[in-house]
Amino acid sequence: MADGWDAEVGGFHYTLAWDGAPYIRDRFWSPCCEGIGGAAFLNAIDGDPIYELWYRRIWGFVAAHMIDRAHGGWYPQLDDRLQPSSELFVSKPDIYHALQACLAPRCPPRAASRGN
């Protein structure tokens, strides 16, 4: 989280170099979605306030930059200026990741460990 998150403008850089520096600086929707779900579960299980902070930080970034309010859905990719990019994705991404970001925080925290 500390290496991947851009502390200046927000969002997770897509890839990092071996030294932890940003390599591909674009932001993709899927790491934000996974971070939201992970932070929600860790907060529910552990209760450390840092997880609530990350949950809100990531959702804040998503709400401000990744949700396409004009056409629905999320932008799959933002460039380093946080503008929508179509370098890898020509159209909307699948709903899977965004749906999980919305549903995972509503699940009981132990549901994932039951094997059902």
Buried (B, 14 or more C-beta within 10 A) or exposed (E): EEEBBBEEEBBBBBEBEEEEEBEBBBBBBBBBBBBBBBBBBBBBEEEEEEBBEBBEBBBEBBEEBBBEEEEEBBBBBBEBEBEBBEEEBEEBBEEEBBEBBEEBBEBEBEEEEEEE
